[in-house]
């Protein structure tokens, strides 16, 4: 098998493809807007409170 030398247009295309792959692409960063409280939550429900504050049951009267 004999190998032929690549032509100038082929070398140019290969180098252009390599540079295109190696060049960093711009990245769009979207601000995370979910850092605040959710729009709806179980406010006022006994099961929404932390476990240590639920030790005193509301139906025990005291």
N, C-alpha and C positions, 0 to 999 in steps of 0.2 A: 504494500500500500504506500502510495506516495502522498505526502501532505503538501497542500498548496498554501502559500502565504496569504493571509487575509488582506483584502484590499483596503484602501484608505477609507472609503465610506463605511465599511463594516467596522473598522477600528473606531471610527468616529461615533457610530451608533452605539457600540458596546460601551465606550467611555461615557457617553451622554447618559445611557441607562444606568451605569454605575453611580455617576454623580447624582442623578435623580433619586436613586434609592438611598444614598448616603446622606443627602441633604435633609436637615431637620424641617419638618412641616409645622406650620403654625397650629396651635391647639387652642380651642375656644374653651374658656373656663367659665362655668355658670355658677354664680353665687348660690350657696345653699341657704334657701330661705326657710327651711324647716327648723331653724334653731329656736324659734319661739314656741309658745304653747300651741297645741293643736286647736283647730277651730271649734271642735266639739269634744267634750270629755264628760266623764261621770262626776260632775261637781255635786257635792252634797250627798253622795251615796256612801253608805258605810263601807262597802267593799273597795272603794277607791282610796281609802285612807291607808297609811302604812300599817303593817301588822301589829306593831307595838301599841298603836293608839286604838286598835279594835279590841283590846283585851276587855274593856268595859262594855258589855253588850247593852244596846239601847232598851231591850225588853226586860232587863233585870231590875230596872228602876233605881239603880244607884251605883 
